[in-house]
Amino acid sequence: MVLRNRVRELRERHGLTQEQMAKNMGVSRQTIISIEAGRYNPSLQLAYKLAHAFGCIIEEVFDFTDLEGGMNDE
């Protein structure tokens, strides 16, 4: 399952293009496009870098509530 996210919203709020965001993150523009479209789950490291760039915590950028089994299942 792919995480829902606010990457596009936050990127635009910060006045960044997909190309600028990709360069800042050290990834391709296609990676940013795929994350924004919900076709790709970033690595934990990339998710952290994105959140940090937006001045957020990861949970403010990515929605984990729809993951199979939920977050609190043991």
Contact map, one row per residue, 1 for C-alpha under 8 A:
11100000000000000000000000000000000000000000000000000000000000000011000000
11110000000000000000000000000000000001111000000000000000000000000000000000
11111000000000000000000000000000000001001000000000000000000001110110000000
01111100000000000000000000000000000001000000000000000000000001110000000000
00111110000000000000000000000000001101000000000000000000000011100000000000
00011111110000000000000000000000000100000000000000000000000111000000000000
00001111111000000000000000000000001100000000000001000000000010000000000000
00000111111100000000000000000000000100000000000000000000000000000000000000
00000111111110000000000000000000000000000000000000000000000000000000000000
00000111111111000000000000000000000000000000000000000100000000000000000000
00000011111111111100100000000000000000000000000000000100000000000000000000
00000001111111111000000000000000000000000000000000000000000000000000000000
00000000111111110000000000000000000000000000000000000000000000000000000000
00000000011111110000000000000000000000000000000000000100000000000000000000
00000000001111111000000000000000000000000000000000000000000000000000000000
00000000001111111111100000000000000000000000000000000000000000000000000000
00000000001100111111100000000000000000000000000000000000000000000000000000
00000000001000011111110000001001100000000000000000000000000000000000000000
00000000000000011111111000011000000000000000000000000000000000000000000000
00000000000000011111111100000000000000000000000000000000000000000000000000
00000000001000011111111110001001000000000000000000000000000000000000000000
00000000000000000111111111111011000000000000000000000000000000000000000000
00000000000000000011111111111000000000000000000000000000000000000000000000
00000000000000000001111111100000000000000000000000000000000000000000000000
00000000000000000000111111100000000000000000010011000000000000000000000000
00000000000000000000011111110000000000000000000000000000000000000000000000
00000000000000000000011111111011000000000000000000000000000000000000000000
00000000000000000010011001111111000000000000000000000000000000000000000000
00000000000000000110111000111111100000000000000000000000000000000000000000
00000000000000000000000000011111110000000000000000000000000000000000000000
00000000000000000000010000111111111000010000000000000000000000000000000000
00000000000000000100110000111111111100000000000000000000000000000000000000
00000000000000000100000000001111111110000000000000000000000000000000000000
00000000000000000000000000000111111111110000000000000000000000000000000000
00001010000000000000000000000011111111111100000000000000000000000000000000
00001111000000000000000000000001111111100000000000000000000000000000000000
00000000000000000000000000000000111111110000000000000000000000000000000000
01111000000000000000000000000000011111111000000000000000000000000000000000
01000000000000000000000000000000011111111000000000000000000000000000000000
01000000000000000000000000000010011011111100000000000000000000000000000000
01100000000000000000000000000000001001111110000000000000000000000000000000
00000000000000000000000000000000001000011111111000000000000000000000000000
00000000000000000000000000000000000000001111111000000000000000000000000000
00000000000000000000000000000000000000000111111100000000000000000000000000
00000000000000000000000000000000000000000111111110000000000000000000000000
00000000000000000000000010000000000000000111111111000000000000000000000000
00000000000000000000000000000000000000000111111111100000010000000000000000
00000000000000000000000000000000000000000001111111110000110000000000000000
00000000000000000000000010000000000000000000111111111000000000000000000000
00000010000000000000000010000000000000000000011111111100000000000000000000
00000000000000000000000000000000000000000000001111111111110110000000000000
00000000000000000000000000000000000000000000000111111111100000000000000000
00000000000000000000000000000000000000000000000011111111000000000000000000
00000000011001000000000000000000000000000000000001111111000000000000000000
00000000000000000000000000000000000000000000000000111111100000000000000000
00000000000000000000000000000000000000000000000000111111110110000000000000
00000000000000000000000000000000000000000000000100110011111110000000000000
00000000000000000000000000000000000000000000001100100001111111000000000000
00000000000000000000000000000000000000000000000000000000111111110000000000
00000100000000000000000000000000000000000000000000100001111111100000000000
00001110000000000000000000000000000000000000000000100001111111100000000000
00111100000000000000000000000000000000000000000000000000011111110000000000
00111000000000000000000000000000000000000000000000000000001111111100000000
00110000000000000000000000000000000000000000000000000000001001111110011000
00000000000000000000000000000000000000000000000000000000000000111110011000
00100000000000000000000000000000000000000000000000000000000000111111010000
10100000000000000000000000000000000000000000000000000000000000011111111000
10000000000000000000000000000000000000000000000000000000000000000111110000
00000000000000000000000000000000000000000000000000000000000000000011111110
00000000000000000000000000000000000000000000000000000000000000011111111110
00000000000000000000000000000000000000000000000000000000000000011010111110
00000000000000000000000000000000000000000000000000000000000000000000111111
00000000000000000000000000000000000000000000000000000000000000000000111111
00000000000000000000000000000000000000000000000000000000000000000000000111
